[in-house]
Amino acid sequence: MSLVRGKNGYKFIASNPIELLGLAKIYEFKGEPKTDEIPYWWRVIDEKVRDKLIEKLFLDD
């Protein structure tokens, strides 16, 4: 079973709600892809950017 949700014309497809939430958060963090032809636009390769994303996702209260 796949979960499908859309936002701003993009479809997010995931196997479970946690994956879907992760995709949505990465989309919010990185923004829309610069072009339509970028495969894996959601990947975070830069370690500094990855660390910032992890900090935003797991804020200490």
Helices and strands as residue ranges (DSSP letters): E 3-7, E 10-14, H 17-30, H 47-57
